[in-house]
Amino acid sequence: MFSTKQLSEDQIATIRSWAAAGANLSEIQLRMKDELKLAVTYMDTRFVVLDLGIELIEEKKEEPVAIPAAPAPSGTGVNVTMDAVPLEGSMVSGKVVFSDGENAFWTLDHHGRPGLEPETPDYQPSREDIMEFQTQLRALIEKAGL
C-alpha cells in the first residue's frame, strides 16, 4: 500500500498544483504514474489526496433546461409538455392532456419508438386528439433540436 510518507515535498507540491488546476482523481493517478513514476492504485490516490487535505474542484453540472410546451392551436384542448429530464430508458418523455381532460405519459425510446401510457386504464383518446398530439409532439421535438 502506498503512503504519503513516500512523497517528497516537491512531489506533494506538484500533486497540489494538479488538483488546484482542476484535475480529478483519475488524472492525478495517471500523472503520478507518468510524471512522478509512482505506480499507485486509484484507492491509493484517493488516500493520498485525503491525507494531504487536498480538496478537488468539482465540475459544475449544468442544470437541465425546461422546454416549454408547444401552445395548443385554438379550438383544441390537447396540451403536450416535454420533461426537462427524460424518464429512464427513454430519449425524451413528457405528459399530454387530451381535450376530454384525460392525462397520459408519453415517451420516445432511443430507437424512436413511441409509447403512450394513459393514467386511466383502457383509455383511448379520440382520433382527432391523437392527430393533434402527434402534431404538437413533432413541433416540441423539433424545437428541442432532437
OpenMM code with the backbone's topology and positions (N, CA, C; nanometers):
from openmm import Vec3, app, unit

residues = "MET PHE SER THR LYS GLN LEU SER GLU ASP GLN ILE ALA THR ILE ARG SER TRP ALA ALA ALA GLY ALA ASN LEU SER GLU ILE GLN LEU ARG MET LYS ASP GLU LEU LYS LEU ALA VAL THR TYR MET ASP THR ARG PHE VAL VAL LEU ASP LEU GLY ILE GLU LEU ILE GLU GLU LYS LYS GLU GLU PRO VAL ALA ILE PRO ALA ALA PRO ALA PRO SER GLY THR GLY VAL ASN VAL THR MET ASP ALA VAL PRO LEU GLU GLY SER MET VAL SER GLY LYS VAL VAL PHE SER ASP GLY GLU ASN ALA PHE TRP THR LEU ASP HIS HIS GLY ARG PRO GLY LEU GLU PRO GLU THR PRO ASP TYR GLN PRO SER ARG GLU ASP ILE MET GLU PHE GLN THR GLN LEU ARG ALA LEU ILE GLU LYS ALA GLY LEU".split()
positions = [
    Vec3(0.0836, -0.1169, 0.0000),
    Vec3(0.0000, 0.0000, 0.0000),
    Vec3(0.0889, 0.1243, 0.0000),
    Vec3(0.0488, 0.2212, -0.0767),
    Vec3(0.1265, 0.3437, -0.0913),
    Vec3(0.0995, 0.4371, 0.0260),
    Vec3(0.2010, 0.5129, 0.0657),
    Vec3(0.1878, 0.6066, 0.1765),
    Vec3(0.2382, 0.7435, 0.1350),
    Vec3(0.1787, 0.8461, 0.1909),
    Vec3(0.2233, 0.9832, 0.1626),
    Vec3(0.3644, 1.0071, 0.2141),
    Vec3(0.4111, 0.9233, 0.3045),
    Vec3(0.5476, 0.9360, 0.3571),
    Vec3(0.6514, 0.9098, 0.2474),
    Vec3(0.6072, 0.8439, 0.1390),
    Vec3(0.6973, 0.8129, 0.0290),
    Vec3(0.7128, 0.9317, -0.0666),
    Vec3(0.6390, 1.0389, -0.0429),
    Vec3(0.6415, 1.1541, -0.1319),
    Vec3(0.7369, 1.2613, -0.0812),
    Vec3(0.8090, 1.3235, -0.1727),
    Vec3(0.8944, 1.4369, -0.1361),
    Vec3(0.8078, 1.5624, -0.1305),
    Vec3(0.8625, 1.6681, -0.0746),
    Vec3(0.7901, 1.7958, -0.0675),
    Vec3(0.7571, 1.8464, -0.2082),
    Vec3(0.8522, 1.8290, -0.3021),
    Vec3(0.8286, 1.8722, -0.4405),
    Vec3(0.7130, 1.7925, -0.5038),
    Vec3(0.7091, 1.6625, -0.4782),
    Vec3(0.6018, 1.5794, -0.5327),
    Vec3(0.4667, 1.6199, -0.4742),
    Vec3(0.4653, 1.6492, -0.3460),
    Vec3(0.3410, 1.6933, -0.2808),
    Vec3(0.2945, 1.8252, -0.3420),
    Vec3(0.3865, 1.9180, -0.3613),
    Vec3(0.3520, 2.0468, -0.4217),
    Vec3(0.2989, 2.0270, -0.5635),
    Vec3(0.3582, 1.9351, -0.6369),
    Vec3(0.3146, 1.9066, -0.7735),
    Vec3(0.1720, 1.8509, -0.7732),
    Vec3(0.1436, 1.7568, -0.6851),
    Vec3(0.0096, 1.6977, -0.6755),
    Vec3(-0.0914, 1.8046, -0.6368),
    Vec3(-0.0545, 1.8907, -0.5432),
    Vec3(-0.1437, 2.0007, -0.5033),
    Vec3(-0.1728, 2.0929, -0.6232),
    Vec3(-0.0723, 2.1200, -0.7041),
    Vec3(-0.0926, 2.2086, -0.8195),
    Vec3(-0.1843, 2.1442, -0.9227),
    Vec3(-0.1740, 2.0135, -0.9414),
    Vec3(-0.2647, 1.9439, -1.0340),
    Vec3(-0.4083, 1.9574, -0.9869),
    Vec3(-0.4284, 1.9357, -0.8573),
    Vec3(-0.5640, 1.9446, -0.8018),
    Vec3(-0.6169, 2.0876, -0.8143),
    Vec3(-0.5310, 2.1853, -0.7873),
    Vec3(-0.5736, 2.3252, -0.7971),
    Vec3(-0.6090, 2.3630, -0.9400),
    Vec3(-0.5474, 2.2943, -1.0366),
    Vec3(-0.5757, 2.3209, -1.1774),
    Vec3(-0.7017, 2.2478, -1.2248),
    Vec3(-0.7638, 2.1687, -1.1356),
    Vec3(-0.8895, 2.1033, -1.1699),
    Vec3(-0.8799, 1.9560, -1.2031),
    Vec3(-0.7653, 1.8937, -1.1818),
    Vec3(-0.7503, 1.7512, -1.2114),
    Vec3(-0.8373, 1.6680, -1.1174),
    Vec3(-0.8976, 1.5624, -1.1713),
    Vec3(-0.9755, 1.4713, -1.0877),
    Vec3(-0.8847, 1.3562, -1.0415),
    Vec3(-0.9395, 1.2636, -0.9644),
    Vec3(-0.8573, 1.1547, -0.9101),
    Vec3(-0.7915, 1.0714, -1.0190),
    Vec3(-0.8649, 1.0401, -1.1238),
    Vec3(-0.8084, 0.9590, -1.2321),
    Vec3(-0.6918, 1.0301, -1.2982),
    Vec3(-0.7077, 1.1595, -1.3198),
    Vec3(-0.5998, 1.2370, -1.3823),
    Vec3(-0.4782, 1.2446, -1.2909),
    Vec3(-0.5008, 1.2633, -1.1625),
    Vec3(-0.3893, 1.2680, -1.0672),
    Vec3(-0.3174, 1.1331, -1.0646),
    Vec3(-0.3939, 1.0250, -1.0617),
    Vec3(-0.3337, 0.8914, -1.0618),
    Vec3(-0.2472, 0.8716, -1.1866),
    Vec3(-0.3001, 0.9084, -1.3025),
    Vec3(-0.2266, 0.8921, -1.4273),
    Vec3(-0.0999, 0.9781, -1.4292),
    Vec3(-0.1104, 1.1015, -1.3814),
    Vec3(0.0055, 1.1912, -1.3791),
    Vec3(0.1098, 1.1454, -1.2769),
    Vec3(0.0640, 1.0874, -1.1660),
    Vec3(0.1599, 1.0330, -1.0690),
    Vec3(0.2408, 0.9212, -1.1339),
    Vec3(0.1749, 0.8423, -1.2157),
    Vec3(0.2435, 0.7320, -1.2843),
    Vec3(0.3373, 0.7856, -1.3920),
    Vec3(0.2837, 0.8739, -1.4783),
    Vec3(0.3600, 0.9213, -1.5935),
    Vec3(0.4697, 1.0205, -1.5564),
    Vec3(0.4381, 1.1178, -1.4716),
    Vec3(0.5320, 1.2258, -1.4435),
    Vec3(0.6181, 1.2019, -1.3201),
    Vec3(0.5611, 1.1367, -1.2193),
    Vec3(0.6367, 1.1136, -1.0964),
    Vec3(0.6909, 0.9711, -1.0863),
    Vec3(0.6542, 0.8883, -1.1836),
    Vec3(0.6991, 0.7477, -1.1893),
    Vec3(0.6609, 0.6707, -1.0633),
    Vec3(0.5381, 0.6969, -1.0152),
    Vec3(0.4851, 0.6282, -0.8979),
    Vec3(0.3645, 0.5447, -0.9395),
    Vec3(0.3743, 0.4154, -0.9236),
    Vec3(0.2634, 0.3265, -0.9580),
    Vec3(0.1696, 0.3173, -0.8378),
    Vec3(0.0548, 0.3846, -0.8461),
    Vec3(-0.0417, 0.3830, -0.7365),
    Vec3(-0.1786, 0.3432, -0.7903),
    Vec3(-0.2564, 0.2805, -0.7057),
    Vec3(-0.3925, 0.2450, -0.7435),
    Vec3(-0.4827, 0.3676, -0.7283),
    Vec3(-0.6018, 0.3558, -0.7808),
    Vec3(-0.6997, 0.4642, -0.7677),
    Vec3(-0.7274, 0.4894, -0.6192),
    Vec3(-0.7434, 0.3818, -0.5421),
    Vec3(-0.7709, 0.3946, -0.3985),
    Vec3(-0.6537, 0.4603, -0.3268),
    Vec3(-0.5300, 0.4219, -0.3646),
    Vec3(-0.4121, 0.4870, -0.3053),
    Vec3(-0.4128, 0.6364, -0.3368),
    Vec3(-0.4483, 0.6699, -0.4594),
    Vec3(-0.4551, 0.8113, -0.4986),
    Vec3(-0.5565, 0.8838, -0.4125),
    Vec3(-0.6694, 0.8206, -0.3890),
    Vec3(-0.7741, 0.8811, -0.3057),
    Vec3(-0.7211, 0.9046, -0.1641),
    Vec3(-0.6497, 0.8072, -0.1103),
    Vec3(-0.5943, 0.8216, 0.0244),
    Vec3(-0.4881, 0.9323, 0.0298),
    Vec3(-0.4050, 0.9428, -0.0743),
    Vec3(-0.3041, 1.0489, -0.0792),
    Vec3(-0.3727, 1.1845, -0.0745),
    Vec3(-0.4762, 1.2012, -0.1571),
    Vec3(-0.5489, 1.3281, -0.1606),
    Vec3(-0.6097, 1.3579, -0.0236),
    Vec3(-0.6697, 1.2579, 0.0382),
    Vec3(-0.7287, 1.2773, 0.1712),
    Vec3(-0.6221, 1.3082, 0.2758),
    Vec3(-0.5127, 1.2311, 0.2754),
    Vec3(-0.4064, 1.2506, 0.3741),
    Vec3(-0.3427, 1.3891, 0.3637),
    Vec3(-0.3332, 1.4408, 0.2415),
    Vec3(-0.2724, 1.5721, 0.2208),
    Vec3(-0.3730, 1.6856, 0.2370),
    Vec3(-0.4980, 1.6510, 0.2604),
    Vec3(-0.6011, 1.7528, 0.2799),
    Vec3(-0.6324, 1.8313, 0.1528),
    Vec3(-0.6139, 1.7673, 0.0393),
    Vec3(-0.6393, 1.8340, -0.0889),
    Vec3(-0.7875, 1.8233, -0.1211),
    Vec3(-0.8472, 1.9375, -0.1543),
    Vec3(-0.9873, 1.9375, -0.1973),
    Vec3(-0.9914, 1.9483, -0.3473),
    Vec3(-1.0537, 1.8505, -0.4106),
    Vec3(-1.0649, 1.8509, -0.5558),
    Vec3(-1.1765, 1.9451, -0.5986),
    Vec3(-1.1545, 2.0095, -0.7113),
    Vec3(-1.2541, 2.1005, -0.7659),
    Vec3(-1.3528, 2.0182, -0.8467),
    Vec3(-1.4789, 2.0254, -0.8076),
    Vec3(-1.5810, 1.9507, -0.8802),
    Vec3(-1.6349, 2.0362, -0.9932),
    Vec3(-1.6561, 1.9719, -1.1085),
    Vec3(-1.7162, 2.0430, -1.2205),
    Vec3(-1.8605, 2.0736, -1.1869),
    Vec3(-1.9019, 2.1929, -1.2219),
    Vec3(-2.0411, 2.2280, -1.2003),
    Vec3(-2.1252, 2.1611, -1.3064),
    Vec3(-2.2259, 2.0886, -1.2606),
    Vec3(-2.3159, 2.0215, -1.3542),
    Vec3(-2.4178, 2.1216, -1.4039),
    Vec3(-2.4448, 2.1127, -1.5336),
    Vec3(-2.5433, 2.2027, -1.5906),
    Vec3(-2.6826, 2.1604, -1.5453),
    Vec3(-2.7598, 2.2587, -1.5063),
    Vec3(-2.8973, 2.2319, -1.4670),
    Vec3(-2.9785, 2.2011, -1.5917),
    Vec3(-3.0666, 2.1011, -1.5848),
    Vec3(-3.1491, 2.0738, -1.7013),
    Vec3(-3.2383, 2.1936, -1.7334),
    Vec3(-3.2526, 2.2172, -1.8608),
    Vec3(-3.3331, 2.3295, -1.9056),
    Vec3(-3.4741, 2.2793, -1.9358),
    Vec3(-3.5724, 2.3441, -1.8766),
    Vec3(-3.7109, 2.3068, -1.9032),
    Vec3(-3.7476, 2.3550, -2.0423),
    Vec3(-3.8086, 2.2667, -2.1178),
    Vec3(-3.8516, 2.3014, -2.2524),
    Vec3(-3.9989, 2.3358, -2.2455),
    Vec3(-4.0341, 2.4584, -2.2832),
    Vec3(-4.1737, 2.4985, -2.2718),
    Vec3(-4.2630, 2.4177, -2.3642),
    Vec3(-4.3864, 2.4039, -2.3232),
    Vec3(-4.4837, 2.3296, -2.4021),
    Vec3(-4.5190, 2.4083, -2.5265),
    Vec3(-4.5438, 2.3344, -2.6328),
    Vec3(-4.5913, 2.3999, -2.7544),
    Vec3(-4.7334, 2.4474, -2.7284),
    Vec3(-4.7651, 2.5695, -2.7656),
    Vec3(-4.9003, 2.6170, -2.7422),
    Vec3(-5.0009, 2.5376, -2.8245),
    Vec3(-5.1116, 2.5043, -2.7619),
    Vec3(-5.2154, 2.4302, -2.8322),
    Vec3(-5.2851, 2.5232, -2.9305),
    Vec3(-5.3003, 2.4763, -3.0551),
    Vec3(-5.3723, 2.5587, -3.1503),
    Vec3(-5.5136, 2.5852, -3.1014),
    Vec3(-5.5672, 2.7002, -3.1399),
    Vec3(-5.7010, 2.7356, -3.0922),
    Vec3(-5.8018, 2.6321, -3.1392),
    Vec3(-5.8980, 2.6038, -3.0536),
    Vec3(-6.0025, 2.5081, -3.0871),
    Vec3(-5.9738, 2.3680, -3.0371),
    Vec3(-5.8494, 2.3405, -2.9943),
    Vec3(-5.8202, 2.2068, -2.9420),
    Vec3(-5.7893, 2.2191, -2.7944),
    Vec3(-5.8112, 2.1120, -2.7238),
    Vec3(-5.7819, 2.1110, -2.5818),
    Vec3(-5.6652, 2.0215, -2.5509),
    Vec3(-5.5866, 1.9821, -2.6516),
    Vec3(-5.4721, 1.8946, -2.6312),
    Vec3(-5.3523, 1.9800, -2.5936),
    Vec3(-5.2833, 1.9406, -2.4861),
    Vec3(-5.1656, 2.0137, -2.4407),
    Vec3(-5.0532, 1.9141, -2.4144),
    Vec3(-4.9404, 1.9307, -2.4850),
    Vec3(-4.8275, 1.8390, -2.4754),
    Vec3(-4.7101, 1.9129, -2.4116),
    Vec3(-4.6465, 1.8500, -2.3117),
    Vec3(-4.5267, 1.9055, -2.2495),
    Vec3(-4.4149, 1.8024, -2.2538),
    Vec3(-4.2899, 1.8515, -2.2488),
    Vec3(-4.1728, 1.7641, -2.2510),
    Vec3(-4.1000, 1.7772, -2.1183),
    Vec3(-4.0599, 1.6649, -2.0610),
    Vec3(-3.9840, 1.6642, -1.9367),
    Vec3(-3.8442, 1.7211, -1.9603),
    Vec3(-3.7930, 1.7981, -1.8644),
    Vec3(-3.6575, 1.8505, -1.8734),
    Vec3(-3.5564, 1.7367, -1.8655),
    Vec3(-3.5871, 1.6356, -1.7859),
    Vec3(-3.5038, 1.5169, -1.7734),
    Vec3(-3.5904, 1.3974, -1.8130),
    Vec3(-3.5543, 1.3275, -1.9218),
    Vec3(-3.6385, 1.2169, -1.9684),
    Vec3(-3.6447, 1.1022, -1.8687),
    Vec3(-3.7543, 1.0280, -1.8750),
    Vec3(-3.7689, 0.9090, -1.7917),
    Vec3(-3.6605, 0.8092, -1.8281),
    Vec3(-3.6200, 0.7296, -1.7315),
    Vec3(-3.5164, 0.6299, -1.7535),
    Vec3(-3.5546, 0.5386, -1.8695),
    Vec3(-3.4599, 0.5150, -1.9588),
    Vec3(-3.4836, 0.4268, -2.0726),
    Vec3(-3.5431, 0.4965, -2.1932),
    Vec3(-3.5660, 0.6257, -2.1838),
    Vec3(-3.6233, 0.6969, -2.2981),
    Vec3(-3.5305, 0.8093, -2.3411),
    Vec3(-3.5428, 0.8463, -2.4683),
    Vec3(-3.4646, 0.9579, -2.5206),
    Vec3(-3.5309, 1.0888, -2.4797),
    Vec3(-3.6633, 1.0948, -2.4914),
    Vec3(-3.7428, 1.2082, -2.4460),
    Vec3(-3.8727, 1.1550, -2.3886),
    Vec3(-3.9333, 1.2344, -2.3010),
    Vec3(-4.0605, 1.1938, -2.2418),
    Vec3(-4.1361, 1.3189, -2.1999),
    Vec3(-4.2613, 1.2993, -2.1653),
    Vec3(-4.3411, 1.4130, -2.1207),
    Vec3(-4.4828, 1.3714, -2.0864),
    Vec3(-4.5703, 1.4713, -2.0860),
    Vec3(-4.7099, 1.4476, -2.0491),
    Vec3(-4.7998, 1.5101, -2.1548),
    Vec3(-4.9195, 1.4575, -2.1640),
    Vec3(-5.0198, 1.5126, -2.2540),
    Vec3(-5.1531, 1.5149, -2.1814),
    Vec3(-5.2258, 1.6234, -2.2003),
    Vec3(-5.3627, 1.6331, -2.1509),
    Vec3(-5.4508, 1.6413, -2.2760),
    Vec3(-5.5413, 1.5457, -2.2891),
    Vec3(-5.6290, 1.5418, -2.4055),
    Vec3(-5.7492, 1.6332, -2.3857),
    Vec3(-5.8253, 1.6556, -2.4911),
    Vec3(-5.9352, 1.7527, -2.4879),
    Vec3(-6.0431, 1.7181, -2.3855),
    Vec3(-6.0549, 1.5896, -2.3513),
    Vec3(-6.1551, 1.5500, -2.2520),
    Vec3(-6.1010, 1.5543, -2.1088),
    Vec3(-5.9767, 1.6056, -2.0917),
    Vec3(-5.9184, 1.6190, -1.9580),
    Vec3(-5.8381, 1.4988, -1.9118),
    Vec3(-5.8347, 1.3926, -1.9910),
    Vec3(-5.7576, 1.2736, -1.9532),
    Vec3(-5.6090, 1.3004, -1.9711),
    Vec3(-5.5291, 1.2480, -1.8792),
    Vec3(-5.3838, 1.2657, -1.8813),
    Vec3(-5.3159, 1.1371, -1.9232),
    Vec3(-5.1973, 1.1528, -1.9849),
    Vec3(-5.1154, 1.0372, -2.0219),
    Vec3(-4.9688, 1.0789, -2.0192),
    Vec3(-4.8825, 0.9800, -2.0028),
    Vec3(-4.7381, 0.9995, -2.0131),
    Vec3(-4.6967, 0.9473, -2.1496),
    Vec3(-4.6054, 1.0182, -2.2148),
    Vec3(-4.5556, 0.9709, -2.3435),
    Vec3(-4.4037, 0.9586, -2.3367),
    Vec3(-4.3482, 0.8698, -2.4197),
    Vec3(-4.2044, 0.8506, -2.4281),
    Vec3(-4.1658, 0.8223, -2.5723),
    Vec3(-4.0430, 0.8531, -2.6049),
    Vec3(-3.9791, 0.8075, -2.7285),
    Vec3(-3.8503, 0.7418, -2.6849),
    Vec3(-3.8312, 0.6141, -2.7225),
    Vec3(-3.7083, 0.5473, -2.6815),
    Vec3(-3.5941, 0.5847, -2.7761),
    Vec3(-3.4785, 0.5281, -2.7536),
    Vec3(-3.3592, 0.5638, -2.8297),
    Vec3(-3.3649, 0.5146, -2.9737),
    Vec3(-3.4652, 0.4346, -3.0057),
    Vec3(-3.4863, 0.3882, -3.1430),
    Vec3(-3.5990, 0.4656, -3.2105),
    Vec3(-3.6531, 0.5657, -3.1416),
    Vec3(-3.7611, 0.6464, -3.1986),
    Vec3(-3.8989, 0.5848, -3.1846),
    Vec3(-3.9095, 0.4790, -3.1050),
    Vec3(-4.0399, 0.4139, -3.0867),
    Vec3(-4.1193, 0.4888, -2.9806),
    Vec3(-4.2448, 0.5241, -3.0144),
    Vec3(-4.3270, 0.5994, -2.9193),
    Vec3(-4.3964, 0.5073, -2.8186),
    Vec3(-4.4288, 0.5660, -2.7049),
    Vec3(-4.5078, 0.4975, -2.6039),
    Vec3(-4.6044, 0.5971, -2.5425),
    Vec3(-4.7262, 0.5509, -2.5138),
    Vec3(-4.8278, 0.6365, -2.4530),
    Vec3(-4.8954, 0.5580, -2.3427),
    Vec3(-4.8884, 0.6105, -2.2207),
    Vec3(-4.9428, 0.5421, -2.1038),
    Vec3(-5.0473, 0.6314, -2.0371),
    Vec3(-5.1758, 0.6052, -2.0649),
    Vec3(-5.2804, 0.6865, -2.0009),
    Vec3(-5.2878, 0.6594, -1.8514),
    Vec3(-5.3282, 0.7617, -1.7747),
    Vec3(-5.3453, 0.7426, -1.6301),
    Vec3(-5.4661, 0.6540, -1.6014),
    Vec3(-5.5687, 0.6637, -1.6851),
    Vec3(-5.6880, 0.5812, -1.6706),
    Vec3(-5.6707, 0.4551, -1.7538),
    Vec3(-5.6755, 0.3361, -1.6903),
    Vec3(-5.6595, 0.2118, -1.7665),
    Vec3(-5.7625, 0.2024, -1.8790),
    Vec3(-5.7196, 0.1509, -1.9930),
    Vec3(-5.8027, 0.1277, -2.1112),
    Vec3(-5.8555, 0.2557, -2.1761),
    Vec3(-5.8034, 0.3712, -2.1382),
    Vec3(-5.8468, 0.4968, -2.2002),
    Vec3(-5.7976, 0.5020, -2.3445),
    Vec3(-5.8823, 0.5460, -2.4349),
    Vec3(-5.8485, 0.5639, -2.5749),
    Vec3(-5.8840, 0.7066, -2.6163),
    Vec3(-5.7841, 0.7909, -2.6463),
    Vec3(-5.8159, 0.9266, -2.6909),
    Vec3(-5.8827, 0.9224, -2.8286),
    Vec3(-5.9519, 1.0286, -2.8599),
    Vec3(-6.0188, 1.0355, -2.9900),
    Vec3(-5.9138, 1.0441, -3.1005),
    Vec3(-5.9554, 1.0112, -3.2212),
    Vec3(-5.8666, 1.0173, -3.3373),
    Vec3(-5.8134, 1.1605, -3.3555),
    Vec3(-5.9006, 1.2592, -3.3373),
    Vec3(-5.8605, 1.3987, -3.3538),
    Vec3(-5.7554, 1.4370, -3.2493),
    Vec3(-5.7763, 1.3905, -3.1247),
    Vec3(-5.6795, 1.4201, -3.0187),
    Vec3(-5.5437, 1.3558, -3.0484),
    Vec3(-5.5432, 1.2337, -3.0981),
    Vec3(-5.4180, 1.1651, -3.1322),
    Vec3(-5.3453, 1.2417, -3.2425),
    Vec3(-5.4190, 1.2862, -3.3424),
    Vec3(-5.3569, 1.3607, -3.4518),
    Vec3(-5.2979, 1.4921, -3.4005),
    Vec3(-5.3711, 1.5607, -3.3137),
    Vec3(-5.3221, 1.6859, -3.2563),
    Vec3(-5.2021, 1.6594, -3.1661),
    Vec3(-5.2066, 1.5526, -3.0881),
    Vec3(-5.0941, 1.5137, -3.0028),
    Vec3(-4.9690, 1.4927, -3.0874),
    Vec3(-4.9815, 1.4197, -3.1980),
    Vec3(-4.8671, 1.3928, -3.2851),
    Vec3(-4.8103, 1.5221, -3.3441),
    Vec3(-4.8981, 1.6128, -3.3835),
    Vec3(-4.8548, 1.7404, -3.4399),
    Vec3(-4.7770, 1.8215, -3.3368),
    Vec3(-4.8319, 1.8322, -3.2163),
    Vec3(-4.7653, 1.9092, -3.1110),
    Vec3(-4.6347, 1.8421, -3.0680),
    Vec3(-4.6353, 1.7088, -3.0594),
    Vec3(-4.5149, 1.6364, -3.0197),
    Vec3(-4.4033, 1.6595, -3.1217),
    Vec3(-4.4359, 1.6506, -3.2485),
    Vec3(-4.3370, 1.6759, -3.3529),
    Vec3(-4.2781, 1.8157, -3.3398),
    Vec3(-4.3661, 1.9158, -3.3164),
    Vec3(-4.3198, 2.0533, -3.3011),
    Vec3(-4.2290, 2.0683, -3.1789),
    Vec3(-4.2644, 2.0038, -3.0672),
    Vec3(-4.1820, 2.0113, -2.9461),
    Vec3(-4.0439, 1.9502, -2.9690),
    Vec3(-4.0408, 1.8368, -3.0344),
    Vec3(-3.9139, 1.7675, -3.0584),
    Vec3(-3.8257, 1.8492, -3.1521),
    Vec3(-3.8852, 1.9076, -3.2545),
    Vec3(-3.8090, 1.9929, -3.3458),
    Vec3(-3.7566, 2.1162, -3.2738),
    Vec3(-3.8394, 2.1758, -3.1887),
    Vec3(-3.7991, 2.2941, -3.1142),
    Vec3(-3.6815, 2.2623, -3.0206),
    Vec3(-3.6825, 2.1410, -2.9659),
    Vec3(-3.5750, 2.0991, -2.8749),
    Vec3(-3.4484, 2.0590, -2.9526),
    Vec3(-3.4577, 2.0529, -3.0848),
    Vec3(-3.3419, 2.0194, -3.1669),
    Vec3(-3.3077, 1.8728, -3.1676),
    Vec3(-3.4054, 1.7899, -3.1443),
    Vec3(-3.3806, 1.6442, -3.1424),
    Vec3(-3.4194, 1.5800, -3.2734),
] * unit.nanometer
topology = app.Topology()
chain = topology.addChain("A")
for resn in residues:
    res = topology.addResidue(resn, chain)
    for name in ("N", "CA", "C"):
        topology.addAtom(name, app.Element.getBySymbol(name[0]), res)
